[in-house]
């Protein structure tokens, strides 16, 4: 039942909606694929990457149409992020999978604790 076409469409709509809000639909997609559908982690990451690229492109286009994206300001971050993604993708293939899982777990814990304790600064 969970791997039926209608359920996949509903999951895609919900996760696309969350990705459009910037909530982290991709992280939830990996959980859905690995836990609910029993898809291997490597395949789930590839599917997540394809989902992210299309979702990010679509959201970026609409944000640009609204005037919220200024390419001159974001170009350095895009270039640096692309270079870093390539380097760490190459490095990730050479590290032990167990170590990568532990490092990712630490990152998720750190991010979760930060979100729980985050308080906005007063803008002056």
Number of C-alpha atoms within 10 A of each C-alpha: 8 11 11 8 10 11 12 13 11 11 16 15 12 14 22 23 15 15 21 17 11 12 13 15 22 22 14 16 23 23 16 17 19 17 12 11 14 12 15 12 14 11 13 19 18 12 15 18 14 13 19 19 11 12 19 16 12 13 17 15 14 14 13 13 10 9 9 11 14 10 10 8 9 10 11 11 11 12 11 10 12 11 12 12 12 11 11 11 11 11 10 13 10 9 10 9 11 9 11 13 11 11 12 12 12 12 12 12 12 12 12 12 11 11 10 9 9 9 8 6 6 5 4 3
